[in-house]
Amino acid sequence: MQTLTIQSVDVLEEELQNEVHHTFGMEHYTDYVFHPRSDAVYSATIVLEESEPVIAKIISASASFPEHEFMIEDLDMEQNSMKRYRLKNGKVIPGS
């Protein structure tokens, strides 16, 4: 089982938080309705069996927001390990 947390590095307006949530496809992985928070960092956490396909989609989709950076924390609960990715403009920032 793996847990992914996706968040923006910067504060985003409510409308942009909704756009990010749907562009990244997060509504397909949660049972709850996403509620953006007024002028806050976008954040969503999902639990799934295999994170790699979702991470690849999020990396690619981050190109839709070239002026913003995002972080992904990929927690593998079975291996007790975590990978962290920093994204900008559809790419993983080296050294992240």
Buried (B, 14 or more C-beta within 10 A) or exposed (E): EBBBBBBBBEEBEBEBBBBBBEBBEBEEBEEEEBEBEEEBBBEBBBEEEEBEEBBEBBBEBBEEBEEBBBBBBBBEEEEEEEEEBBBBEEEBEEEE
